């Protein structure tokens, strides 16, 4: 299984650190030349591999960690996203619901990535919290996952656990996805909730 993070701002770098902490290789890309962020990637760890967007999207599992408005630019990188699993880490705060055709933000994004399985996740924590080790006081930091595809959410549940988080499944994008989305001037009720799960 190969992994990529598209977007290398504060959220993308926080995700990359989670991979580095657990010794899992991940490609990182933006729409810029990889040389422009190679030193930042190297500072995180040797398994953080700067790539062009065209190379990064060859991965099996792709974290979409760009600004919501930038997702169409990423979507054009492949004619078909068949066989890919995309984790939507975006937040559509400030985007009017009518601009989303009244859809949950992840449902709207899914339309751009034809053929992909989409999981909403890792977006409810601010970058500074996501950046921290998810092992907290003997427990694990929670990440919420929502998807209409059972196989995809099972796959990302396993990945989240490998990265040290405690994943909680919320159901489909039109149900669970609504409580971890931003849309218009409203944040979902689970956005910014920093929770720890204890076994």
C-alpha positions in Angstrom: 0.0 0.0 0.0 1.4 3.4 -1.0 0.5 6.8 0.6 0.6 10.4 -0.5 -0.3 13.7 1.1 -1.4 16.4 -1.4 -0.9 19.8 0.2 2.1 20.6 2.4 1.0 23.5 4.5 0.6 23.2 8.3 -2.0 20.3 8.0 0.0 18.4 5.4 3.2 18.7 7.4 1.4 17.6 10.6 0.1 14.5 8.8 3.6 13.8 7.4 5.0 13.9 11.0 2.5 11.2 12.0 3.9 9.0 9.2 7.5 9.8 10.2 6.8 8.9 13.8 5.7 5.5 12.8 8.3 4.8 10.1 5.8 4.7 7.2 6.9 6.2 3.9 4.7 8.8 2.4 5.0 11.0 -0.7 4.2 14.7 -0.3 3.2 17.1 -3.1 1.8 20.4 -4.0 1.2 22.1 -7.3 4.7 23.6 -6.9 8.0 22.1 -7.9 9.1 19.5 -5.2 12.4 21.3 -4.8 10.6 24.2 -3.2 9.6 22.1 -0.2 12.2 19.4 -0.2 14.1 20.9 2.8 10.9 21.0 4.9 10.2 17.4 4.0 13.8 16.3 4.9 13.4 18.1 8.2 10.5 15.8 9.1 12.2 12.6 8.2 13.8 10.4 5.5 10.6 8.7 4.7 8.8 11.9 3.7 9.3 11.9 -0.1 8.8 15.2 -2.1 7.2 14.4 -5.4 5.5 16.2 -8.3 1.7 16.1 -8.2 1.7 13.7 -11.2 3.9 11.3 -9.3 2.2 11.6 -5.9 -1.2 10.7 -7.2 0.1 7.3 -8.3 -0.3 6.3 -4.6 -3.1 4.0 -3.5 -4.3 6.2 -0.6 -4.2 10.0 -0.9 -4.7 12.6 1.8 -6.3 15.7 0.2 -4.9 18.4 2.5 -5.3 21.5 0.3 -7.6 24.5 0.7 -11.1 23.4 -0.3 -11.1 25.8 -3.2 -8.0 24.1 -4.6 -9.4 20.6 -4.9 -10.4 20.9 -8.6 -6.8 21.6 -9.4 -5.8 18.3 -7.8 -8.7 16.5 -9.5 -7.3 17.3 -12.9 -4.1 15.4 -12.2 -5.7 12.1 -13.3 -8.4 11.4 -15.8 -9.9 8.7 -13.6 -9.4 8.1 -9.9 -10.6 4.5 -10.1 -9.0 2.3 -7.5 -7.8 5.2 -5.3 -8.9 6.0 -1.8 -9.0 9.7 -1.0 -9.1 11.1 2.6 -10.8 14.5 2.5 -9.0 16.6 5.0 -10.5 19.9 3.7 -12.9 22.3 5.4 -15.3 24.3 3.3 -15.7 27.1 5.8 -16.9 30.3 4.1 -18.2 28.4 1.0 -21.9 29.0 0.7 -24.1 25.8 0.7 -25.6 26.9 -2.7 -22.1 26.8 -4.2 -22.0 23.1 -3.1 -25.3 22.4 -4.7 -26.7 21.9 -1.2 -24.5 18.8 -0.8 -22.3 17.9 2.2 -18.8 19.3 1.4 -17.3 15.8 1.0 -20.1 14.7 -1.4 -19.3 17.8 -3.5 -15.6 16.9 -3.5 -16.3 13.3 -4.4 -17.9 14.5 -7.7 -14.5 15.9 -8.8 -12.6 12.6 -8.2 -14.5 10.2 -10.5 -14.1 6.6 -9.5 -12.4 7.2 -6.1 -13.6 5.9 -2.8 -13.8 8.9 -0.4 -13.4 9.0 3.4 -13.9 12.3 5.3 -11.3 12.3 8.1 -8.5 14.0 10.0 -10.0 17.4 9.4 -11.6 18.2 12.7 -8.3 18.9 14.6 -6.5 22.1 14.1 -3.0 21.7 12.6 -1.2 22.4 15.9 -3.1 19.6 17.6 -2.8 17.2 14.7 0.9 17.9 14.7 1.3 16.4 18.3 2.0 12.8 19.1 -1.5 11.2 19.4 -0.5 9.2 22.5 -2.1 11.3 25.2 -2.0 10.5 29.0 -2.1 6.8 28.3 -4.9 7.1 25.7 -5.0 7.9 22.0 -6.2 11.0 20.2 -9.5 10.5 18.4 -9.9 11.0 14.6 -13.4 10.8 13.1 -14.0 9.0 9.8 -17.1 9.1 7.6 -17.6 7.3 4.3 -20.2 5.7 2.0 -17.8 2.9 1.3 -17.4 0.2 4.0 -14.2 -1.2 2.5 -12.6 2.3 2.3 -13.4 3.3 5.9 -12.1 -0.1 7.1 -8.9 0.6 5.2 -8.5 4.0 6.7 -9.4 2.9 10.2 -6.5 0.5 10.0 -4.2 3.3 8.7 -5.3 5.7 11.5 -4.5 3.0 14.1 -1.0 2.5 12.5 -0.5 6.2 12.8 -1.3 6.1 16.5 -4.8 7.5 16.5 -8.1 6.1 17.8 -10.5 6.2 14.8 -14.2 6.5 15.4 -16.5 5.7 12.5 -19.5 8.1 12.1 -21.4 6.5 9.2 -22.0 7.9 5.7 -21.0 11.2 4.3 -24.6 12.5 4.4 -24.9 11.6 8.1 -21.6 11.4 10.0 -19.9 13.6 7.4 -22.2 16.5 8.4 -21.0 16.7 11.9 -17.3 17.0 10.9 -17.7 19.4 8.0 -17.6 23.1 7.6 -20.0 24.8 5.2 -21.0 28.4 4.9 -20.4 30.1 8.2 -21.1 27.0 10.3 -18.7 24.4 11.7 -19.9 20.9 12.4 -20.5 20.1 16.1 -17.4 17.8 16.2 -15.0 20.2 14.6 -12.2 21.3 16.9 -13.2 18.7 19.5 -9.9 17.2 20.8 -10.9 13.9 22.4 -8.9 11.1 23.8 -10.0 7.4 23.8 -8.8 5.1 26.6 -9.0 1.3 26.3 
